[in-house]
Amino acid sequence: MKPQLILLGAPGSGKGTQAARLVSELSYNHVSTGDLLRKEISSGSDLGNKVQGIMNRGELVDDNTVLELLSSNCDVTSAAFIFDGFPRNIEQAKLLDEALIKENASKAVYFDIDLDMLAQRLVNRRTCGDCGEIYNLISKAPAKEGTCDKCGGTNLQQRKDDNEETVKTRLDVFKNTITPVLEYYESQGRLARLDASAGAEEVFGQLEKTVKN
C-alpha cells in the first residue's frame, strides 16, 4: 500500500494544489481537520458534541481531541491519507505517530522554499470569488487584468491575511516551529524535501517519485 503522507510547508508553499493532484491521480484521501470537525459536529455524534462544546466556549480544539477525530475517520490500515495542516509542531508529530500512524508506512514531505520569495507569492496571491481559481500577479497573472481566465468573473480577491504584515507574522511563526519537526522525521529516515519553488508539474513529479520509492 502507498505510504501515509504528512505534508509540511509554510502557508502558500503549494501543499493544497499538490494534495488535490494526489487525490485525483494517485487515489489518496485528503484529510482536512477543519472539514472533519464540521462533519463530526453535523453528525451529532458524542465526539461532535464534545467538539461543538469546545468551540462554543471559544477555545481551540486540543491536540488529543483532534487525534480522536482523526482516528475515528482515518483507517490507515486500509487506505492512504494525506495529512495537511496537522502536525504543526513536534508534540503533534509525536502524538500523530503514537495514536494513529503507529507501524504503518509513512513519509513526511517538506515543501522547501525561500521564505522571502514565498512572502512575495502570498502578498500577490488573488483568488476568484466566483470559481475559486487562484492567481499570482507576478508568476500567474490573469490574461486580462482583474478578470478570471477560467470563468470570466471580475471578482478577484486578496485574502485578508495575505497583507504584508500578517504574512510576515505567519512565516515567522512557521519558521520557529518547523525545524524540530523536520529533525524528528529526518532522524527516522522518513523525510523527503521537495523544491517548492519549481513549477507545479515538476513539484508533482518529485511527489510521485517520493510516493513510489
C-alpha positions as CSV (number, residue, x, y, z in Angstrom):
1,M,0.0,0.0,0.0
2,K,1.1,3.6,-0.6
3,P,2.6,5.4,2.4
4,Q,0.6,7.8,4.5
5,L,1.8,11.3,3.6
6,I,2.4,14.1,6.0
7,L,2.7,17.4,4.1
8,L,4.8,20.1,5.7
9,G,5.4,23.6,4.4
10,A,4.8,27.2,5.0
11,P,1.4,28.8,4.1
12,G,1.3,29.3,0.3
13,S,4.1,26.8,-0.5
14,G,1.8,24.8,-2.7
15,K,0.6,21.9,-0.5
16,G,-3.1,22.3,-1.3
17,T,-2.5,22.3,-5.1
18,Q,-0.4,19.2,-4.9
19,A,-2.7,17.4,-2.5
20,A,-5.6,17.8,-5.0
21,R,-3.5,16.1,-7.7
22,L,-2.5,13.3,-5.3
23,V,-6.2,12.7,-4.7
24,S,-7.2,12.7,-8.4
25,E,-4.2,10.9,-9.8
26,L,-2.9,8.6,-7.1
27,S,-6.1,7.9,-5.2
28,Y,-5.1,9.4,-1.9
29,N,-7.6,10.7,0.7
30,H,-7.1,14.3,1.7
31,V,-7.6,14.9,5.4
32,S,-8.6,18.4,6.4
33,T,-9.0,18.7,10.1
34,G,-11.4,21.7,9.6
35,D,-13.6,19.7,7.3
36,L,-13.6,16.7,9.7
37,L,-14.6,19.0,12.6
38,R,-17.5,20.4,10.7
39,K,-18.6,16.9,9.6
40,E,-18.4,15.5,13.1
41,I,-20.4,18.3,14.5
42,S,-23.1,17.9,11.8
43,S,-23.3,14.2,12.6
44,G,-24.4,14.8,16.2
45,S,-22.1,12.2,17.5
46,D,-20.7,12.2,21.0
47,L,-17.4,13.4,19.6
48,G,-19.1,16.0,17.5
49,N,-21.0,17.3,20.6
50,K,-17.7,17.4,22.5
51,V,-16.1,19.5,19.7
52,Q,-19.1,21.8,19.5
53,G,-18.9,22.5,23.2
54,I,-15.2,23.4,23.0
55,M,-15.8,25.7,20.1
56,N,-18.9,27.3,21.7
57,R,-16.6,28.2,24.7
58,G,-14.3,30.0,22.2
59,E,-11.5,27.6,22.9
60,L,-9.1,25.9,20.4
61,V,-9.7,22.2,19.9
62,D,-6.9,20.5,21.8
63,D,-4.4,18.0,20.2
64,N,-5.9,14.9,21.8
65,T,-9.4,15.7,20.6
66,V,-8.1,16.3,17.1
67,L,-6.3,12.9,17.2
68,E,-9.5,11.3,18.4
69,L,-11.2,12.9,15.4
70,L,-8.5,11.6,13.0
71,S,-8.6,8.1,14.5
72,S,-12.3,7.8,14.1
73,N,-12.2,8.9,10.4
74,C,-8.9,7.6,9.1
75,D,-8.3,3.8,8.8
76,V,-4.6,3.9,7.9
77,T,-4.5,0.1,7.6
78,S,-6.8,0.1,4.6
79,A,-6.3,3.4,2.8
80,A,-3.7,6.0,2.1
81,F,-4.2,9.5,3.6
82,I,-2.7,13.0,3.2
83,F,-2.3,14.8,6.5
84,D,-2.1,18.5,5.7
85,G,-2.2,21.1,8.5
86,F,-1.5,18.6,11.2
87,P,1.1,18.2,12.7
88,R,2.2,21.8,13.2
89,N,4.7,21.2,15.9
90,I,6.9,18.5,17.4
91,E,4.4,17.5,20.1
92,Q,1.7,16.9,17.5
93,A,4.1,15.0,15.2
94,K,4.9,12.5,18.1
95,L,1.2,12.2,19.0
96,L,0.2,11.5,15.4
97,D,2.7,8.7,15.3
98,E,1.7,7.2,18.6
99,A,-2.1,7.4,18.2
100,L,-2.7,6.9,14.6
101,I,0.2,6.0,12.2
102,K,2.0,3.6,14.5
103,E,3.8,1.0,12.5
104,N,2.2,1.9,9.1
105,A,4.4,3.1,6.4
106,S,4.6,6.9,6.2
107,K,6.6,9.8,4.8
108,A,6.8,13.4,5.7
109,V,7.2,15.7,2.7
110,Y,8.6,19.2,3.2
111,F,7.8,21.8,0.6
112,D,11.1,23.7,0.8
113,I,11.0,27.3,-0.5
114,D,12.8,30.6,0.3
115,L,10.6,32.4,2.7
116,D,11.2,35.9,1.2
117,M,10.2,34.5,-2.2
118,L,7.1,32.9,-0.5
119,A,6.2,36.2,1.1
120,Q,6.0,37.9,-2.3
121,R,4.0,35.0,-3.6
122,L,1.4,35.4,-0.8
123,V,1.1,39.1,-1.0
124,N,0.5,38.9,-4.7
125,R,-2.0,36.0,-4.5
126,R,-5.5,36.6,-5.8
127,T,-8.5,34.2,-5.8
128,C,-11.5,34.3,-8.0
129,G,-14.5,34.8,-5.7
130,D,-16.8,33.1,-8.2
131,C,-15.0,29.8,-9.1
132,G,-12.0,29.7,-6.7
133,E,-9.3,29.8,-9.3
134,I,-6.0,31.0,-7.8
135,Y,-3.7,33.6,-9.5
136,N,-0.4,35.3,-8.7
137,L,0.1,38.8,-10.0
138,I,3.9,38.0,-10.5
139,S,4.0,34.4,-11.8
140,K,0.5,33.6,-12.9
141,A,-1.4,36.8,-13.6
142,P,-4.8,36.6,-15.4
143,A,-4.6,37.3,-19.2
144,K,-6.8,40.3,-18.7
145,E,-6.2,42.4,-15.5
146,G,-8.9,41.8,-12.9
147,T,-10.7,39.1,-14.9
148,C,-10.7,35.3,-14.2
149,D,-9.4,33.3,-17.2
150,K,-11.4,30.3,-16.1
151,C,-14.9,31.7,-15.6
152,G,-14.7,35.3,-16.8
153,G,-15.7,36.7,-13.4
154,T,-14.3,40.0,-12.3
155,N,-14.3,39.2,-8.6
156,L,-10.6,38.6,-8.0
157,Q,-9.9,39.0,-4.2
158,Q,-6.9,39.2,-1.9
159,R,-7.3,37.2,1.3
160,K,-7.4,39.4,4.4
161,D,-4.4,37.5,5.9
162,D,-2.3,38.0,2.7
163,N,-1.3,41.5,3.6
164,E,2.4,42.2,4.2
165,E,2.3,42.4,8.0
166,T,0.2,39.3,8.5
167,V,2.3,37.3,6.1
168,K,5.5,38.2,7.9
169,T,3.9,37.1,11.3
170,R,2.6,33.8,9.8
171,L,6.0,33.0,8.3
172,D,7.9,33.9,11.5
173,V,5.6,31.5,13.5
174,F,6.2,28.8,10.9
175,K,10.0,29.3,10.9
176,N,10.1,29.0,14.7
177,T,8.2,25.7,14.8
178,I,9.2,23.7,11.7
179,T,12.8,22.9,12.4
180,P,12.3,20.4,15.3
181,V,9.5,18.7,13.2
182,L,11.9,18.3,10.3
183,E,14.6,17.0,12.5
184,Y,12.2,14.5,14.1
185,Y,11.2,12.9,10.7
186,E,14.7,13.2,9.3
187,S,16.2,11.3,12.2
188,Q,13.8,8.4,11.4
189,G,14.6,8.4,7.6
190,R,11.1,9.5,6.8
191,L,11.6,13.0,5.4
192,A,11.6,13.9,1.8
193,R,12.4,17.5,0.8
194,L,10.9,19.0,-2.4
195,D,11.9,22.1,-4.2
196,A,8.6,24.0,-3.9
197,S,9.9,27.0,-5.9
198,A,9.8,24.8,-9.1
199,G,6.8,24.7,-11.4
200,A,3.7,22.7,-10.4
201,E,4.4,19.9,-12.8
202,E,8.0,19.5,-11.6
203,V,6.9,19.5,-7.9
204,F,4.3,16.8,-8.7
205,G,6.9,14.8,-10.4
206,Q,9.0,15.0,-7.2
207,L,6.0,13.9,-5.2
208,E,5.3,10.9,-7.4
209,K,8.8,9.8,-7.1
210,T,8.6,10.1,-3.3
211,V,5.4,8.0,-3.1
212,K,6.7,5.3,-5.4
213,N,10.1,5.0,-3.8
